[in-house]
Amino acid sequence: MHSSHTYNATVDRLLRGYLSAEDYQGLLAYLGRLTSSQFRSAGAMMAETILPAQEEEVYWHAFDQLYHESPKAWLGTLLKAAAERYSHGKLRLDNPIFISLCEELAQKKREIDEVKVQRALLPLLRQPEEVADLLRWLGVDTPRRIVLVLLPIATLPSRYVLFQQLRRLDHEPGLLTRCCTALMQHGGDQDFNLVSIIRNYFDLPAVKGVFSLRLNPYQLSRLETNYEDFCKIITSI
């Protein structure tokens, strides 16, 4: 439900009408005629209720039109709506419109918008494949870059992709050690468990600390290919 101070019944009705008719040019023209107050109301309603309620193709077409009309004005709103839709199982990221947009951001080096997309969506994703796909579409395609992006994202899917990328950097023990230091600075139980995994898997004596997680060699080998085993181990006490 939207905040009462941002709700405007007339604006709400007309916005929904343009979207229902899939009249995106009419939508853009109408938004351009709004006062500053009405435009703020429109943005809040679009993020909270209007865009989350649309059919998926309508949402993505609106995303495309609004973003290209004004990235600065609309990207945050569109990503809030995306988060709301994803939380209710109403969003597939592998939509061609979204993939094309991500590739555009990478090709044109729109780094600020890339970061906004990463920060809005990566913490929400439920599967490591989704994390890997999003980063690939955004052109984050080297182990070092992927590690830098994922270090702050403390979710199981992101941690699994992070671990897989660290395996590609096993020839750089100094980098692996610095990653462990960064994880320990987060201070969470899963962060320390991941550090214990990394220290044992890559044999990093320079990583100091007391860790409650104890691993057998057979457990380490399972981490390479089994996401479920990774989750069980990293969430163990």
MIDOSE-1310 file (N, C-alpha, C; in nm, 2 decimals, decimal comma, always signed):
residues 237
mhss	+0,09/-0,12/+0,00/+0,00/+0,00/+0,00/+0,09/+0,12/+0,00; +0,05/+0,22/-0,08/+0,13/+0,34/-0,09/+0,10/+0,44/+0,03; +0,20/+0,53/+0,06/+0,18/+0,62/+0,17/+0,07/+0,72/+0,13; -0,01/+0,75/+0,23/-0,13/+0,84/+0,21/-0,09/+0,97/+0,15
htyn	+0,03/+1,03/+0,19/+0,07/+1,16/+0,15/+0,12/+1,17/+0,01; +0,14/+1,05/-0,05/+0,19/+1,05/-0,19/+0,07/+1,00/-0,29; -0,04/+0,96/-0,23/-0,14/+0,91/-0,32/-0,23/+1,02/-0,39; -0,25/+1,00/-0,51/-0,33/+1,09/-0,59/-0,42/+1,01/-0,68
atvd	-0,55/+1,01/-0,65/-0,64/+0,91/-0,71/-0,65/+0,94/-0,86; -0,65/+1,06/-0,90/-0,66/+1,09/-1,05/-0,53/+1,05/-1,12; -0,42/+1,08/-1,07/-0,29/+1,03/-1,13/-0,29/+0,88/-1,13; -0,33/+0,82/-1,03/-0,33/+0,67/-1,02/-0,41/+0,61/-1,13
rllr	-0,53/+0,66/-1,15/-0,63/+0,61/-1,25/-0,57/+0,63/-1,39; -0,52/+0,75/-1,42/-0,47/+0,77/-1,55/-0,34/+0,69/-1,58; -0,26/+0,68/-1,49/-0,14/+0,60/-1,51/-0,18/+0,45/-1,54; -0,27/+0,40/-1,46/-0,31/+0,26/-1,49/-0,38/+0,25/-1,62
gyls	-0,45/+0,35/-1,66/-0,52/+0,35/-1,79/-0,42/+0,34/-1,91; -0,31/+0,42/-1,90/-0,21/+0,42/-2,01/-0,14/+0,28/-2,01; -0,11/+0,23/-1,90/-0,04/+0,10/-1,89/-0,14/-0,01/-1,94; -0,26/-0,01/-1,90/-0,36/-0,11/-1,95/-0,37/-0,11/-2,10
aedy	-0,37/+0,01/-2,16/-0,38/+0,02/-2,30/-0,24/+0,00/-2,37; -0,14/-0,02/-2,29/+0,00/-0,03/-2,34/+0,04/+0,09/-2,43; -0,01/+0,21/-2,39/+0,02/+0,33/-2,46/+0,13/+0,40/-2,39; +0,25/+0,36/-2,42/+0,37/+0,41/-2,35/+0,41/+0,55/-2,39
qgll	+0,38/+0,59/-2,51/+0,41/+0,72/-2,56/+0,31/+0,82/-2,49; +0,18/+0,77/-2,48/+0,09/+0,85/-2,40/+0,13/+0,87/-2,26; +0,18/+0,76/-2,20/+0,22/+0,76/-2,06/+0,33/+0,86/-2,04; +0,43/+0,86/-2,13/+0,54/+0,95/-2,12/+0,50/+1,10/-2,13
aylg	+0,41/+1,12/-2,23/+0,35/+1,26/-2,25/+0,28/+1,30/-2,13; +0,20/+1,21/-2,07/+0,12/+1,25/-1,95/+0,21/+1,28/-1,83; +0,31/+1,20/-1,81/+0,41/+1,23/-1,70/+0,48/+1,36/-1,72; +0,51/+1,40/-1,85/+0,57/+1,52/-1,87/+0,49/+1,64/-1,84
rlts	+0,36/+1,63/-1,83/+0,27/+1,74/-1,80/+0,24/+1,76/-1,65; +0,29/+1,66/-1,57/+0,26/+1,67/-1,43/+0,33/+1,78/-1,36; +0,27/+1,83/-1,25/+0,34/+1,93/-1,16/+0,45/+1,85/-1,08; +0,54/+1,92/-1,02/+0,64/+1,85/-0,94/+0,58/+1,76/-0,83
sqfr	+0,48/+1,81/-0,77/+0,41/+1,73/-0,66/+0,34/+1,61/-0,72; +0,27/+1,63/-0,83/+0,21/+1,51/-0,90/+0,31/+1,41/-0,94; +0,42/+1,46/-0,99/+0,53/+1,37/-1,04/+0,58/+1,29/-0,93; +0,60/+1,35/-0,81/+0,65/+1,27/-0,70/+0,55/+1,17/-0,66
saga	+0,42/+1,20/-0,66/+0,32/+1,10/-0,63/+0,32/+0,99/-0,73; +0,33/+1,03/-0,86/+0,34/+0,93/-0,96/+0,45/+0,83/-0,94; +0,57/+0,88/-0,91/+0,68/+0,79/-0,89/+0,66/+0,70/-0,77; +0,61/+0,75/-0,66/+0,58/+0,66/-0,55/+0,48/+0,55/-0,58
mmae	+0,37/+0,59/-0,64/+0,27/+0,50/-0,68/+0,32/+0,39/-0,78; +0,39/+0,44/-0,88/+0,45/+0,35/-0,98/+0,53/+0,24/-0,91; +0,62/+0,28/-0,81/+0,71/+0,19/-0,75/+0,64/+0,09/-0,65; +0,54/+0,14/-0,58/+0,48/+0,07/-0,47/+0,36/-0,02/-0,52
tilp	+0,28/+0,03/-0,61/+0,16/-0,05/-0,64/+0,13/-0,06/-0,79; +0,15/+0,04/-0,87/+0,11/+0,03/-1,01/+0,19/-0,06/-1,09; +0,32/-0,04/-1,09/+0,41/-0,13/-1,17/+0,41/-0,28/-1,12; +0,41/-0,29/-0,98/+0,40/-0,43/-0,93/+0,28/-0,51/-0,97
aqee	+0,17/-0,44/-1,01/+0,04/-0,50/-1,04/+0,03/-0,54/-1,19; +0,12/-0,49/-1,27/+0,11/-0,51/-1,42/+0,15/-0,65/-1,46; +0,10/-0,69/-1,57/+0,15/-0,81/-1,64/+0,30/-0,80/-1,66; +0,37/-0,91/-1,67/+0,52/-0,89/-1,67/+0,56/-0,82/-1,80
evyw	+0,51/-0,85/-1,91/+0,56/-0,79/-2,03/+0,53/-0,64/-2,03; +0,41/-0,60/-1,97/+0,38/-0,46/-1,96/+0,48/-0,39/-1,87; +0,51/-0,46/-1,76/+0,61/-0,40/-1,67/+0,75/-0,38/-1,74; +0,79/-0,48/-1,82/+0,93/-0,46/-1,88/+0,92/-0,36/-1,99
hafd	+0,81/-0,35/-2,07/+0,81/-0,25/-2,17/+0,80/-0,11/-2,10; +0,73/-0,09/-1,99/+0,73/+0,03/-1,92/+0,87/+0,06/-1,86; +0,94/-0,04/-1,81/+1,08/-0,02/-1,76/+1,16/+0,04/-1,87; +1,16/-0,02/-1,99/+1,24/+0,02/-2,11/+1,21/+0,16/-2,14
qlyh	+1,08/+0,20/-2,16/+1,04/+0,33/-2,20/+1,08/+0,44/-2,09; +1,05/+0,41/-1,97/+1,07/+0,51/-1,86/+1,22/+0,53/-1,84; +1,30/+0,42/-1,84/+1,44/+0,43/-1,82/+1,51/+0,51/-1,93; +1,47/+0,49/-2,05/+1,53/+0,56/-2,16/+1,48/+0,71/-2,17
espk	+1,37/+0,73/-2,12/+1,32/+0,87/-2,11/+1,40/+0,95/-2,01; +1,43/+0,89/-1,89/+1,51/+0,96/-1,79/+1,57/+0,86/-1,69; +1,69/+0,81/-1,72/+1,75/+0,72/-1,62/+1,75/+0,77/-1,48; +1,79/+0,90/-1,47/+1,81/+0,96/-1,33/+1,68/+0,96/-1,26
awlg	+1,57/+1,00/-1,33/+1,44/+1,01/-1,26/+1,37/+0,88/-1,23; +1,40/+0,77/-1,32/+1,32/+0,66/-1,31/+1,38/+0,53/-1,27; +1,52/+0,52/-1,28/+1,58/+0,38/-1,25/+1,55/+0,34/-1,11; +1,56/+0,42/-1,01/+1,53/+0,38/-0,87/+1,39/+0,34/-0,85
tllk	+1,30/+0,41/-0,91/+1,16/+0,37/-0,91/+1,13/+0,23/-0,97; +1,19/+0,21/-1,09/+1,17/+0,08/-1,16/+1,23/-0,03/-1,08; +1,35/-0,01/-1,02/+1,41/-0,12/-0,94/+1,34/-0,15/-0,81; +1,27/-0,05/-0,75/+1,19/-0,07/-0,64/+1,07/-0,16/-0,68
aaae	+1,01/-0,13/-0,79/+0,90/-0,21/-0,84/+0,95/-0,35/-0,87; +1,07/-0,36/-0,93/+1,13/-0,50/-0,96/+1,14/-0,58/-0,83; +1,19/-0,52/-0,73/+1,21/-0,59/-0,60/+1,08/-0,63/-0,54; +0,98/-0,55/-0,55/+0,84/-0,59/-0,51/+0,79/-0,71/-0,59
rysh	+0,81/-0,70/-0,72/+0,76/-0,81/-0,80/+0,83/-0,94/-0,77; +0,97/-0,93/-0,76/+1,05/-1,05/-0,74/+1,01/-1,12/-0,60; +0,98/-1,03/-0,50/+0,95/-1,09/-0,37/+0,82/-1,17/-0,37; +0,73/-1,14/-0,47/+0,60/-1,21/-0,49/+0,60/-1,30/-0,60
gklr	+0,72/-1,34/-0,65/+0,73/-1,44/-0,76/+0,67/-1,39/-0,89; +0,68/-1,26/-0,92/+0,62/-1,20/-1,04/+0,72/-1,14/-1,13; +0,85/-1,18/-1,12/+0,95/-1,12/-1,20/+1,05/-1,23/-1,24; +1,07/-1,24/-1,37/+1,18/-1,32/-1,43/+1,28/-1,23/-1,49
ldnp	+1,41/-1,24/-1,44/+1,51/-1,15/-1,49/+1,56/-1,18/-1,63; +1,53/-1,30/-1,67/+1,58/-1,34/-1,80/+1,49/-1,30/-1,92; +1,43/-1,18/-1,90/+1,35/-1,12/-2,00/+1,44/-1,05/-2,10; +1,41/-1,06/-2,23/+1,50/-1,00/-2,33/+1,52/-0,85/-2,31
ifis	+1,41/-0,78/-2,27/+1,42/-0,64/-2,25/+1,52/-0,61/-2,14; +1,52/-0,68/-2,03/+1,61/-0,65/-1,92/+1,75/-0,69/-1,96; +1,77/-0,81/-2,02/+1,90/-0,85/-2,06/+1,96/-0,75/-2,16; +1,88/-0,70/-2,25/+1,93/-0,59/-2,35/+1,97/-0,47/-2,27
lcee	+1,89/-0,43/-2,17/+1,93/-0,31/-2,10/+2,06/-0,33/-2,02; +2,07/-0,44/-1,96/+2,20/-0,47/-1,88/+2,32/-0,46/-1,98; +2,30/-0,52/-2,09/+2,41/-0,52/-2,19/+2,44/-0,38/-2,24; +2,34/-0,30/-2,25/+2,36/-0,16/-2,29/+2,44/-0,08/-2,18
laqk	+2,40/-0,11/-2,05/+2,47/-0,04/-1,95/+2,62/-0,08/-1,95; +2,65/-0,20/-1,98/+2,79/-0,25/-1,98/+2,86/-0,19/-2,10; +2,80/-0,19/-2,22/+2,87/-0,14/-2,34/+2,89/+0,01/-2,33; +2,80/+0,08/-2,28/+2,81/+0,23/-2,27/+2,88/+0,28/-2,14
krei	+2,92/+0,18/-2,06/+2,99/+0,21/-1,93/+2,91/+0,31/-1,84; +2,79/+0,28/-1,83/+2,70/+0,35/-1,73/+2,72/+0,29/-1,60; +2,83/+0,32/-1,54/+2,87/+0,25/-1,41/+2,78/+0,28/-1,30; +2,73/+0,40/-1,29/+2,64/+0,44/-1,18/+2,52/+0,36/-1,18
devk	+2,46/+0,35/-1,30/+2,34/+0,27/-1,32/+2,36/+0,12/-1,30; +2,48/+0,07/-1,34/+2,52/-0,07/-1,32/+2,52/-0,10/-1,17; +2,58/-0,01/-1,09/+2,59/-0,03/-0,95/+2,45/-0,03/-0,89; +2,36/+0,06/-0,93/+2,23/+0,06/-0,88/+2,15/-0,07/-0,90
vqra	+2,17/-0,12/-1,02/+2,10/-0,25/-1,05/+2,16/-0,36/-0,96; +2,29/-0,36/-0,95/+2,35/-0,47/-0,86/+2,31/-0,46/-0,72; +2,31/-0,34/-0,67/+2,27/-0,32/-0,52/+2,12/-0,35/-0,50; +2,04/-0,32/-0,60/+1,90/-0,34/-0,58/+1,86/-0,49/-0,59
llpl	+1,92/-0,56/-0,68/+1,88/-0,70/-0,71/+1,96/-0,81/-0,65; +2,09/-0,79/-0,65/+2,17/-0,91/-0,60/+2,13/-0,95/-0,46; +2,10/-0,87/-0,36/+2,07/-0,92/-0,23/+1,93/-0,99/-0,23; +1,86/-0,98/-0,34/+1,72/-1,05/-0,34/+1,73/-1,19/-0,40
lrqp	+1,82/-1,21/-0,49/+1,82/-1,33/-0,58/+1,83/-1,46/-0,49; +1,75/-1,56/-0,53/+1,74/-1,68/-0,45/+1,83/-1,80/-0,51; +1,88/-1,79/-0,63/+1,96/-1,89/-0,69/+2,09/-1,84/-0,74; +2,20/-1,92/-0,72/+2,33/-1,88/-0,77/+2,33/-1,85/-0,92
eeva	+2,25/-1,93/-0,99/+2,24/-1,91/-1,14/+2,19/-1,77/-1,17; +2,10/-1,72/-1,09/+2,05/-1,58/-1,12/+2,16/-1,48/-1,09; +2,24/-1,50/-0,99/+2,35/-1,41/-0,95/+2,45/-1,41/-1,07; +2,49/-1,53/-1,11/+2,59/-1,54/-1,22/+2,53/-1,48/-1,35
dllr	+2,41/-1,50/-1,38/+2,35/-1,44/-1,50/+2,35/-1,29/-1,50; +2,30/-1,23/-1,39/+2,29/-1,09/-1,38/+2,43/-1,03/-1,40; +2,53/-1,08/-1,33/+2,66/-1,03/-1,34/+2,71/-1,04/-1,49; +2,69/-1,15/-1,55/+2,73/-1,17/-1,69/+2,67/-1,07/-1,78
wlgv	+2,53/-1,05/-1,77/+2,46/-0,95/-1,85/+2,52/-0,81/-1,83; +2,56/-0,78/-1,71/+2,62/-0,64/-1,68/+2,77/-0,63/-1,72; +2,82/-0,74/-1,78/+2,96/-0,73/-1,82/+3,06/-0,75/-1,71; +3,01/-0,80/-1,59/+3,11/-0,83/-1,48/+3,15/-0,97/-1,50
dtpr	+3,26/-0,99/-1,58/+3,29/-1,12/-1,63/+3,43/-1,17/-1,60; +3,50/-1,11/-1,51/+3,63/-1,16/-1,47/+3,62/-1,20/-1,32; +3,70/-1,30/-1,27/+3,69/-1,34/-1,13/+3,72/-1,23/-1,04; +3,81/-1,14/-1,06/+3,84/-1,03/-0,97/+3,72/-0,93/-0,96
rivl	+3,67/-0,90/-1,07/+3,55/-0,81/-1,07/+3,43/-0,87/-1,00; +3,41/-0,99/-1,03/+3,29/-1,06/-0,96/+3,31/-1,07/-0,81; +3,43/-1,10/-0,77/+3,46/-1,10/-0,62/+3,44/-0,97/-0,56; +3,49/-0,86/-0,62/+3,47/-0,73/-0,56/+3,32/-0,69/-0,55
vllp	+3,24/-0,73/-0,65/+3,10/-0,70/-0,65/+3,03/-0,78/-0,54; +3,07/-0,90/-0,52/+2,99/-0,99/-0,43/+3,04/-0,99/-0,29; +3,16/-0,94/-0,26/+3,20/-0,94/-0,12/+3,10/-0,88/-0,02; +3,04/-0,77/-0,06/+2,94/-0,71/+0,04/+2,81/-0,78/+0,04
iatl	+2,78/-0,87/-0,05/+2,64/-0,93/-0,06/+2,64/-1,06/+0,02; +2,58/-1,05/+0,14/+2,59/-1,16/+0,24/+2,47/-1,25/+0,22; +2,44/-1,30/+0,10/+2,34/-1,40/+0,08/+2,40/-1,53/+0,04; +2,33/-1,64/+0,06/+2,39/-1,77/+0,02/+2,42/-1,78/-0,13
psry	+2,32/-1,74/-0,22/+2,36/-1,76/-0,36/+2,48/-1,68/-0,40; +2,49/-1,55/-0,35/+2,61/-1,47/-0,38/+2,74/-1,53/-0,32; +2,73/-1,58/-0,20/+2,84/-1,64/-0,14/+2,89/-1,76/-0,21; +2,80/-1,84/-0,27/+2,84/-1,96/-0,34/+2,91/-1,92/-0,47
vlfq	+2,85/-1,82/-0,54/+2,92/-1,77/-0,67/+3,06/-1,71/-0,63; +3,06/-1,64/-0,52/+3,19/-1,58/-0,47/+3,29/-1,70/-0,46; +3,26/-1,80/-0,39/+3,35/-1,91/-0,36/+3,39/-1,97/-0,50; +3,30/-1,99/-0,59/+3,34/-2,05/-0,72/+3,44/-1,96/-0,79
qlrr	+3,42/-1,83/-0,78/+3,52/-1,74/-0,85/+3,66/-1,74/-0,78; +3,65/-1,76/-0,64/+3,78/-1,77/-0,57/+3,86/-1,89/-0,62; +3,79/-2,00/-0,65/+3,85/-2,12/-0,70/+3,93/-2,08/-0,83; +3,89/-1,99/-0,91/+3,96/-1,95/-1,03/+4,08/-1,86/-1,00
ldhe	+4,09/-1,82/-0,87/+4,20/-1,73/-0,83/+4,29/-1,80/-0,73; +4,29/-1,94/-0,73/+4,37/-2,01/-0,63/+4,52/-1,99/-0,65; +4,56/-1,93/-0,76/+4,70/-1,90/-0,77/+4,74/-1,77/-0,71; +4,65/-1,70/-0,64/+4,68/-1,57/-0,58/+4,64/-1,58/-0,43
pgll	+4,73/-1,64/-0,35/+4,70/-1,66/-0,21/+4,69/-1,52/-0,14; +4,76/-1,42/-0,18/+4,75/-1,29/-0,12/+4,61/-1,23/-0,14; +4,55/-1,25/-0,26/+4,42/-1,20/-0,28/+4,32/-1,28/-0,20; +4,33/-1,41/-0,19/+4,24/-1,49/-0,12/+4,24/-1,45/+0,03
trcc	+4,36/-1,42/+0,08/+4,38/-1,38/+0,22/+4,31/-1,25/+0,25; +4,32/-1,16/+0,15/+4,26/-1,02/+0,17/+4,11/-1,04/+0,17; +4,06/-1,13/+0,08/+3,91/-1,16/+0,08/+3,86/-1,21/+0,22; +3,94/-1,30/+0,28/+3,91/-1,35/+0,41/+3,90/-1,24/+0,51
talm	+4,00/-1,14/+0,51/+4,00/-1,03/+0,60/+3,88/-0,95/+0,58; +3,84/-0,92/+0,46/+3,72/-0,84/+0,43/+3,59/-0,91/+0,48; +3,58/-1,04/+0,47/+3,47/-1,12/+0,52/+3,46/-1,11/+0,67; +3,58/-1,13/+0,73/+3,58/-1,13/+0,88/+3,54/-0,99/+0,93
qhgg	+3,56/-0,88/+0,86/+3,52/-0,75/+0,90/+3,37/-0,73/+0,90; +3,30/-0,82/+0,82/+3,15/-0,81/+0,82/+3,10/-0,87/+0,96; +3,17/-0,97/+1,01/+3,14/-1,01/+1,15/+3,03/-1,11/+1,17; +2,96/-1,16/+1,06/+2,85/-1,25/+1,08/+2,90/-1,40/+1,09
dqdf	+2,82/-1,48/+1,15/+2,85/-1,62/+1,16/+2,88/-1,69/+1,03; +2,80/-1,66/+0,93/+2,82/-1,72/+0,79/+2,95/-1,66/+0,73; +2,98/-1,54/+0,76/+3,11/-1,48/+0,70/+3,22/-1,56/+0,76; +3,22/-1,59/+0,89/+3,33/-1,66/+0,95/+3,34/-1,81/+0,90
nlvs	+3,22/-1,86/+0,88/+3,22/-2,00/+0,83/+3,28/-2,00/+0,69; +3,24/-1,90/+0,61/+3,30/-1,90/+0,47/+3,45/-1,88/+0,48; +3,50/-1,80/+0,57/+3,64/-1,78/+0,58/+3,71/-1,92/+0,62; +3,64/-1,99/+0,71/+3,70/-2,12/+0,75/+3,70/-2,21/+0,63
iirn	+3,60/-2,21/+0,54/+3,59/-2,29/+0,42/+3,71/-2,25/+0,33; +3,73/-2,12/+0,31/+3,83/-2,07/+0,22/+3,97/-2,10/+0,27; +3,99/-2,08/+0,40/+4,12/-2,11/+0,46/+4,16/-2,26/+0,44; +4,06/-2,35/+0,47/+4,09/-2,49/+0,46/+4,10/-2,54/+0,31
yfdl	+4,01/-2,49/+0,23/+4,01/-2,53/+0,09/+4,14/-2,49/+0,02; +4,18/-2,37/+0,04/+4,30/-2,32/-0,03/+4,43/-2,32/+0,05; +4,42/-2,38/+0,17/+4,54/-2,39/+0,26/+4,61/-2,25/+0,27; +4,54/-2,17/+0,35/+4,59/-2,03/+0,37/+4,64/-2,01/+0,52
pavk	+4,76/-2,05/+0,55/+4,81/-2,03/+0,69/+4,81/-1,89/+0,73; +4,81/-1,79/+0,64/+4,82/-1,65/+0,68/+4,69/-1,60/+0,74; +4,58/-1,67/+0,71/+4,45/-1,63/+0,77/+4,44/-1,68/+0,91; +4,44/-1,58/+1,00/+4,44/-1,61/+1,15/+4,30/-1,59/+1,21
gvfs	+4,27/-1,67/+1,31/+4,15/-1,66/+1,38/+4,10/-1,79/+1,44; +4,00/-1,78/+1,52/+3,94/-1,90/+1,59/+3,81/-1,92/+1,52; +3,79/-2,04/+1,46/+3,67/-2,07/+1,39/+3,60/-2,19/+1,44; +3,47/-2,18/+1,46/+3,40/-2,29/+1,52/+3,37/-2,40/+1,42
lrln	+3,37/-2,36/+1,29/+3,34/-2,46/+1,18/+3,46/-2,55/+1,16; +3,44/-2,68/+1,17/+3,54/-2,78/+1,14/+3,50/-2,86/+1,02; +3,59/-2,88/+0,92/+3,56/-2,95/+0,80/+3,64/-3,07/+0,77; +3,58/-3,17/+0,72/+3,65/-3,29/+0,68/+3,68/-3,28/+0,53
pyql	+3,79/-3,35/+0,48/+3,83/-3,34/+0,34/+3,71/-3,37/+0,25; +3,63/-3,47/+0,28/+3,52/-3,50/+0,18/+3,42/-3,39/+0,17; +3,41/-3,31/+0,28/+3,31/-3,20/+0,28/+3,36/-3,09/+0,18; +3,49/-3,07/+0,18/+3,55/-2,97/+0,10/+3,53/-3,00/-0,05
srle	+3,54/-3,13/-0,09/+3,52/-3,16/-0,23/+3,38/-3,14/-0,27; +3,28/-3,16/-0,18/+3,14/-3,14/-0,22/+3,11/-3,00/-0,25; +3,18/-2,91/-0,19/+3,16/-2,77/-0,20/+3,17/-2,72/-0,35; +3,25/-2,79/-0,42/+3,28/-2,75/-0,56/+3,16/-2,75/-0,65
tnye	+3,07/-2,85/-0,63/+2,97/-2,87/-0,73/+2,83/-2,87/-0,67; +2,82/-2,87/-0,54/+2,69/-2,89/-0,48/+2,65/-2,77/-0,39; +2,55/-2,69/-0,45/+2,51/-2,57/-0,38/+2,44/-2,61/-0,24; +2,36/-2,71/-0,24/+2,29/-2,75/-0,12/+2,39/-2,79/-0,01
dfck	+2,49/-2,86/-0,04/+2,59/-2,89/+0,06/+2,66/-2,77/+0,11; +2,69/-2,68/+0,02/+2,75/-2,55/+0,06/+2,66/-2,47/+0,16; +2,53/-2,47/+0,13/+2,44/-2,40/+0,22/+2,44/-2,47/+0,36; +2,43/-2,60/+0,36/+2,43/-2,67/+0,49/+2,55/-2,64/+0,57
iits	+2,67/-2,64/+0,50/+2,80/-2,62/+0,57/+2,81/-2,48/+0,62; +2,78/-2,38/+0,54/+2,80/-2,24/+0,58/+2,70/-2,19/+0,68; +2,59/-2,26/+0,69/+2,49/-2,22/+0,79/+2,49/-2,30/+0,92; +2,59/-2,40/+0,92/+2,60/-2,48/+1,04/+2,66/-2,40/+1,16
i	+2,64/-2,44/+1,28/+2,69/-2,36/+1,39/+2,82/-2,42/+1,43
